[in-house]
Amino acid sequence: MSVYVDTSAFLAVLNADDRFHARARRRWHQLIEAGRSLICNNYVLVETIAAIQNRLGMDAVIAFQNDVRPILTILWVDEDLHQRAVSALLAARRRRLSLVDCASFESMIQAGMRQVFAFDTHFEEQGFEVFSLPD
């Protein structure tokens, strides 16, 4: 079964100073050991790489690109999905909800996915099953 991975999970796994780091690493290893397919969209990749570069530096970007990216399946956001995400963002009128979040929701819906590895409460608010919650 497939699990969508959000930027918040990638950052928590990679950043030892993140408050969710221990839980994130444990969950990441559980997902890998269970053979779960790990999926995100290209907007999450852009957001994640920019955040890693800013917070952790280029060595961390290289490690992400060499070690994590190869095990991910990427869903590519096309013009139609982008427009649906923008419409959802504008309809929500919420300052803390991002276009990347809305594109993730739309990607998951389009792919028929319900499960996500994230530390972003927006996924739970949207009714997705979040894998970052305590065991």
Secondary structure, DSSP 8 states (H G I E B T S, - for coil): -EEEE-HHHHHHHH-TTSTTHHHHHHHHHHHHHTT-EEEEEHHHHHHHHHHHHHHH-HHHHHHIIIIIGGGEEEE---HHHHHHHHHHHHHHT-TT--HHHHHHHHHHHHHT--EEE-S-HHHHHTT-EETTS--
